[in-house]
Amino acid sequence: MGIGGISIWQLLIILVIVLLLFGTKRLRNLGGDLGNAVKGFKKAMGDEEKNAEKNPEKLEQADEKVINGEATREKEKQ
């Protein structure tokens, strides 16, 4: 028994069908696009961490923004 009750042979058959439908070129392009998206996401996360290390006071200021107010309750009409 394989992954989630699917055997290895069933996975190979599904892989062959996908290759026949889409072709290797389209799957290669899809893999490249997915890889570039993951790489861009990691770069953006790294840039954000670098900015946080350079300017920690900006993060502290953002956390200190609190709206002060007073809650009041209307008296029930009698």
PyMOL CGO cylinders between C-alpha atoms (Angstrom):
from pymol import cmd
from pymol.cgo import CYLINDER

trace = [
    CYLINDER, 0.00, 0.00, 0.00, 1.37, 3.42, -0.88, 0.3, 1, 1, 1, 1, 1, 1,
    CYLINDER, 1.37, 3.42, -0.88, 0.45, 6.99, -0.11, 0.3, 1, 1, 1, 1, 1, 1,
    CYLINDER, 0.45, 6.99, -0.11, -3.12, 7.32, 1.15, 0.3, 1, 1, 1, 1, 1, 1,
    CYLINDER, -3.12, 7.32, 1.15, -4.10, 3.85, -0.07, 0.3, 1, 1, 1, 1, 1, 1,
    CYLINDER, -4.10, 3.85, -0.07, -2.79, 4.42, -3.61, 0.3, 1, 1, 1, 1, 1, 1,
    CYLINDER, -2.79, 4.42, -3.61, -0.23, 1.90, -4.81, 0.3, 1, 1, 1, 1, 1, 1,
    CYLINDER, -0.23, 1.90, -4.81, 2.96, 2.71, -6.70, 0.3, 1, 1, 1, 1, 1, 1,
    CYLINDER, 2.96, 2.71, -6.70, 1.51, 1.31, -9.93, 0.3, 1, 1, 1, 1, 1, 1,
    CYLINDER, 1.51, 1.31, -9.93, -1.53, 3.57, -9.72, 0.3, 1, 1, 1, 1, 1, 1,
    CYLINDER, -1.53, 3.57, -9.72, 0.74, 6.59, -9.18, 0.3, 1, 1, 1, 1, 1, 1,
    CYLINDER, 0.74, 6.59, -9.18, 2.84, 5.62, -12.22, 0.3, 1, 1, 1, 1, 1, 1,
    CYLINDER, 2.84, 5.62, -12.22, -0.29, 5.30, -14.38, 0.3, 1, 1, 1, 1, 1, 1,
    CYLINDER, -0.29, 5.30, -14.38, -1.49, 8.73, -13.25, 0.3, 1, 1, 1, 1, 1, 1,
    CYLINDER, -1.49, 8.73, -13.25, 1.96, 10.18, -14.01, 0.3, 1, 1, 1, 1, 1, 1,
    CYLINDER, 1.96, 10.18, -14.01, 1.92, 8.70, -17.55, 0.3, 1, 1, 1, 1, 1, 1,
    CYLINDER, 1.92, 8.70, -17.55, -1.57, 10.11, -18.19, 0.3, 1, 1, 1, 1, 1, 1,
    CYLINDER, -1.57, 10.11, -18.19, -0.51, 13.57, -16.98, 0.3, 1, 1, 1, 1, 1, 1,
    CYLINDER, -0.51, 13.57, -16.98, 2.58, 13.44, -19.21, 0.3, 1, 1, 1, 1, 1, 1,
    CYLINDER, 2.58, 13.44, -19.21, 0.46, 12.49, -22.21, 0.3, 1, 1, 1, 1, 1, 1,
    CYLINDER, 0.46, 12.49, -22.21, -2.08, 15.24, -21.55, 0.3, 1, 1, 1, 1, 1, 1,
    CYLINDER, -2.08, 15.24, -21.55, 0.27, 18.12, -20.83, 0.3, 1, 1, 1, 1, 1, 1,
    CYLINDER, 0.27, 18.12, -20.83, 3.56, 17.08, -22.35, 0.3, 1, 1, 1, 1, 1, 1,
    CYLINDER, 3.56, 17.08, -22.35, 6.98, 17.42, -20.81, 0.3, 1, 1, 1, 1, 1, 1,
    CYLINDER, 6.98, 17.42, -20.81, 7.58, 20.97, -22.05, 0.3, 1, 1, 1, 1, 1, 1,
    CYLINDER, 7.58, 20.97, -22.05, 4.49, 22.40, -20.37, 0.3, 1, 1, 1, 1, 1, 1,
    CYLINDER, 4.49, 22.40, -20.37, 5.23, 20.52, -17.13, 0.3, 1, 1, 1, 1, 1, 1,
    CYLINDER, 5.23, 20.52, -17.13, 8.83, 21.79, -17.19, 0.3, 1, 1, 1, 1, 1, 1,
    CYLINDER, 8.83, 21.79, -17.19, 7.58, 25.37, -17.62, 0.3, 1, 1, 1, 1, 1, 1,
    CYLINDER, 7.58, 25.37, -17.62, 5.11, 24.88, -14.81, 0.3, 1, 1, 1, 1, 1, 1,
    CYLINDER, 5.11, 24.88, -14.81, 7.87, 23.55, -12.55, 0.3, 1, 1, 1, 1, 1, 1,
    CYLINDER, 7.87, 23.55, -12.55, 10.10, 26.50, -13.42, 0.3, 1, 1, 1, 1, 1, 1,
    CYLINDER, 10.10, 26.50, -13.42, 7.34, 28.99, -12.72, 0.3, 1, 1, 1, 1, 1, 1,
    CYLINDER, 7.34, 28.99, -12.72, 6.60, 27.36, -9.39, 0.3, 1, 1, 1, 1, 1, 1,
    CYLINDER, 6.60, 27.36, -9.39, 10.29, 27.40, -8.48, 0.3, 1, 1, 1, 1, 1, 1,
    CYLINDER, 10.29, 27.40, -8.48, 10.58, 31.10, -9.35, 0.3, 1, 1, 1, 1, 1, 1,
    CYLINDER, 10.58, 31.10, -9.35, 7.52, 31.89, -7.25, 0.3, 1, 1, 1, 1, 1, 1,
    CYLINDER, 7.52, 31.89, -7.25, 8.96, 30.06, -4.23, 0.3, 1, 1, 1, 1, 1, 1,
    CYLINDER, 8.96, 30.06, -4.23, 12.33, 31.77, -4.73, 0.3, 1, 1, 1, 1, 1, 1,
    CYLINDER, 12.33, 31.77, -4.73, 10.66, 35.20, -4.92, 0.3, 1, 1, 1, 1, 1, 1,
    CYLINDER, 10.66, 35.20, -4.92, 8.66, 34.48, -1.77, 0.3, 1, 1, 1, 1, 1, 1,
    CYLINDER, 8.66, 34.48, -1.77, 11.79, 33.47, 0.15, 0.3, 1, 1, 1, 1, 1, 1,
    CYLINDER, 11.79, 33.47, 0.15, 13.60, 36.59, -1.06, 0.3, 1, 1, 1, 1, 1, 1,
    CYLINDER, 13.60, 36.59, -1.06, 10.72, 38.82, 0.05, 0.3, 1, 1, 1, 1, 1, 1,
    CYLINDER, 10.72, 38.82, 0.05, 10.66, 37.17, 3.47, 0.3, 1, 1, 1, 1, 1, 1,
    CYLINDER, 10.66, 37.17, 3.47, 14.43, 37.63, 3.79, 0.3, 1, 1, 1, 1, 1, 1,
    CYLINDER, 14.43, 37.63, 3.79, 14.18, 41.30, 2.81, 0.3, 1, 1, 1, 1, 1, 1,
    CYLINDER, 14.18, 41.30, 2.81, 11.50, 41.84, 5.45, 0.3, 1, 1, 1, 1, 1, 1,
    CYLINDER, 11.50, 41.84, 5.45, 13.67, 40.22, 8.12, 0.3, 1, 1, 1, 1, 1, 1,
    CYLINDER, 13.67, 40.22, 8.12, 16.66, 42.38, 7.12, 0.3, 1, 1, 1, 1, 1, 1,
    CYLINDER, 16.66, 42.38, 7.12, 14.52, 45.52, 7.36, 0.3, 1, 1, 1, 1, 1, 1,
    CYLINDER, 14.52, 45.52, 7.36, 13.31, 44.46, 10.80, 0.3, 1, 1, 1, 1, 1, 1,
    CYLINDER, 13.31, 44.46, 10.80, 16.92, 43.96, 11.95, 0.3, 1, 1, 1, 1, 1, 1,
    CYLINDER, 16.92, 43.96, 11.95, 18.01, 47.35, 10.59, 0.3, 1, 1, 1, 1, 1, 1,
    CYLINDER, 18.01, 47.35, 10.59, 15.08, 49.34, 11.97, 0.3, 1, 1, 1, 1, 1, 1,
    CYLINDER, 15.08, 49.34, 11.97, 13.64, 47.61, 15.05, 0.3, 1, 1, 1, 1, 1, 1,
    CYLINDER, 13.64, 47.61, 15.05, 12.21, 50.89, 16.32, 0.3, 1, 1, 1, 1, 1, 1,
    CYLINDER, 12.21, 50.89, 16.32, 9.76, 50.97, 13.42, 0.3, 1, 1, 1, 1, 1, 1,
    CYLINDER, 9.76, 50.97, 13.42, 8.29, 47.67, 14.55, 0.3, 1, 1, 1, 1, 1, 1,
    CYLINDER, 8.29, 47.67, 14.55, 8.10, 48.89, 18.14, 0.3, 1, 1, 1, 1, 1, 1,
    CYLINDER, 8.10, 48.89, 18.14, 6.34, 52.07, 17.05, 0.3, 1, 1, 1, 1, 1, 1,
    CYLINDER, 6.34, 52.07, 17.05, 3.83, 50.06, 15.05, 0.3, 1, 1, 1, 1, 1, 1,
    CYLINDER, 3.83, 50.06, 15.05, 3.04, 47.96, 18.13, 0.3, 1, 1, 1, 1, 1, 1,
    CYLINDER, 3.04, 47.96, 18.13, 2.54, 51.05, 20.30, 0.3, 1, 1, 1, 1, 1, 1,
    CYLINDER, 2.54, 51.05, 20.30, -0.25, 52.49, 18.19, 0.3, 1, 1, 1, 1, 1, 1,
    CYLINDER, -0.25, 52.49, 18.19, -3.21, 52.12, 20.51, 0.3, 1, 1, 1, 1, 1, 1,
    CYLINDER, -3.21, 52.12, 20.51, -6.45, 53.98, 20.18, 0.3, 1, 1, 1, 1, 1, 1,
    CYLINDER, -6.45, 53.98, 20.18, -7.50, 55.34, 23.53, 0.3, 1, 1, 1, 1, 1, 1,
    CYLINDER, -7.50, 55.34, 23.53, -11.17, 55.69, 24.07, 0.3, 1, 1, 1, 1, 1, 1,
    CYLINDER, -11.17, 55.69, 24.07, -13.96, 55.39, 26.53, 0.3, 1, 1, 1, 1, 1, 1,
    CYLINDER, -13.96, 55.39, 26.53, -16.75, 52.91, 26.39, 0.3, 1, 1, 1, 1, 1, 1,
    CYLINDER, -16.75, 52.91, 26.39, -20.14, 54.19, 27.49, 0.3, 1, 1, 1, 1, 1, 1,
    CYLINDER, -20.14, 54.19, 27.49, -23.45, 52.45, 27.77, 0.3, 1, 1, 1, 1, 1, 1,
    CYLINDER, -23.45, 52.45, 27.77, -26.70, 54.16, 26.95, 0.3, 1, 1, 1, 1, 1, 1,
    CYLINDER, -26.70, 54.16, 26.95, -29.21, 54.09, 29.74, 0.3, 1, 1, 1, 1, 1, 1,
    CYLINDER, -29.21, 54.09, 29.74, -32.19, 51.98, 29.01, 0.3, 1, 1, 1, 1, 1, 1,
    CYLINDER, -32.19, 51.98, 29.01, -35.33, 53.95, 28.24, 0.3, 1, 1, 1, 1, 1, 1,
    CYLINDER, -35.33, 53.95, 28.24, -37.93, 53.53, 30.94, 0.3, 1, 1, 1, 1, 1, 1,
]
cmd.load_cgo(trace, "trace")
